[in-house]
Amino acid sequence: MTNVPDDPAVAEMVDQLRAIEERLRDLAYDRLREAVESGHDKAPPEQRRIEQARRAVARALHALAPDGLETD
């Protein structure tokens, strides 16, 4: 873990947020894949909401550990 805050409570939250961001990323990808496999040519609204939530979590990670962020 790089540049994680010294506060153990914050460091724990950073770890949890990273895990949540990863789960949201995987879920968004799964929804998009399902839509493509079903013949849709556009991302479903649910996938877009999941991706919006993932970006919000990524912003929170950046606020807590700006140099330790390993997401896009």
C-alpha positions as CSV (number, residue, x, y, z in Angstrom):
1,M,0.0,0.0,0.0
2,T,1.6,3.3,-1.1
3,N,1.1,6.7,0.6
4,V,-1.7,5.5,2.8
5,P,-2.5,7.9,5.7
6,D,-0.8,7.2,9.0
7,D,-4.2,7.0,10.8
8,P,-5.1,3.3,11.0
9,A,-8.8,4.1,10.8
10,V,-8.3,6.1,7.6
11,A,-6.0,3.4,6.2
12,E,-8.6,0.8,6.8
13,M,-11.2,2.9,5.1
14,V,-8.9,3.3,2.1
15,D,-8.6,-0.5,1.9
16,Q,-12.3,-0.9,2.1
17,L,-12.9,1.8,-0.6
18,R,-10.4,0.1,-2.9
19,A,-12.3,-3.2,-2.5
20,I,-15.6,-1.5,-3.2
21,E,-14.2,0.3,-6.2
22,E,-13.0,-3.0,-7.6
23,R,-16.4,-4.7,-7.0
24,L,-18.2,-1.8,-8.7
25,R,-15.8,-2.0,-11.6
26,D,-16.4,-5.7,-12.0
27,L,-20.2,-5.3,-11.7
28,A,-20.3,-2.5,-14.3
29,Y,-18.2,-4.7,-16.7
30,D,-20.5,-7.7,-16.1
31,R,-23.6,-5.6,-16.9
32,L,-22.0,-4.2,-20.0
33,R,-21.0,-7.6,-21.2
34,E,-24.5,-9.0,-20.5
35,A,-26.0,-6.1,-22.6
36,V,-23.6,-6.8,-25.5
37,E,-24.3,-10.5,-25.4
38,S,-28.1,-9.7,-25.5
39,G,-27.6,-7.7,-28.6
40,H,-27.9,-4.2,-27.2
41,D,-25.7,-1.5,-28.7
42,K,-25.9,0.8,-25.7
43,A,-24.9,0.6,-22.1
44,P,-27.9,-0.1,-19.9
45,P,-28.9,2.6,-17.3
46,E,-28.0,0.3,-14.4
47,Q,-24.4,0.0,-15.8
48,R,-24.1,3.7,-16.1
49,R,-25.3,4.2,-12.5
50,I,-22.9,1.6,-11.2
51,E,-20.0,3.3,-13.1
52,Q,-21.1,6.7,-11.7
53,A,-20.9,5.2,-8.2
54,R,-17.5,3.7,-9.0
55,R,-16.2,7.1,-10.0
56,A,-17.5,8.6,-6.8
57,V,-15.6,6.0,-4.7
58,A,-12.5,6.6,-6.8
59,R,-12.8,10.4,-5.9
60,A,-13.1,9.5,-2.2
61,L,-10.0,7.3,-2.5
62,H,-8.1,10.2,-4.2
63,A,-9.1,12.5,-1.4
64,L,-7.9,10.1,1.3
65,A,-4.8,8.8,-0.4
66,P,-4.0,11.0,-3.4
67,D,-0.6,9.4,-4.3
68,G,-1.7,5.8,-3.4
69,L,-4.6,5.7,-5.8
70,E,-4.3,2.7,-8.2
71,T,-7.5,3.3,-10.2
72,D,-8.2,5.3,-13.3
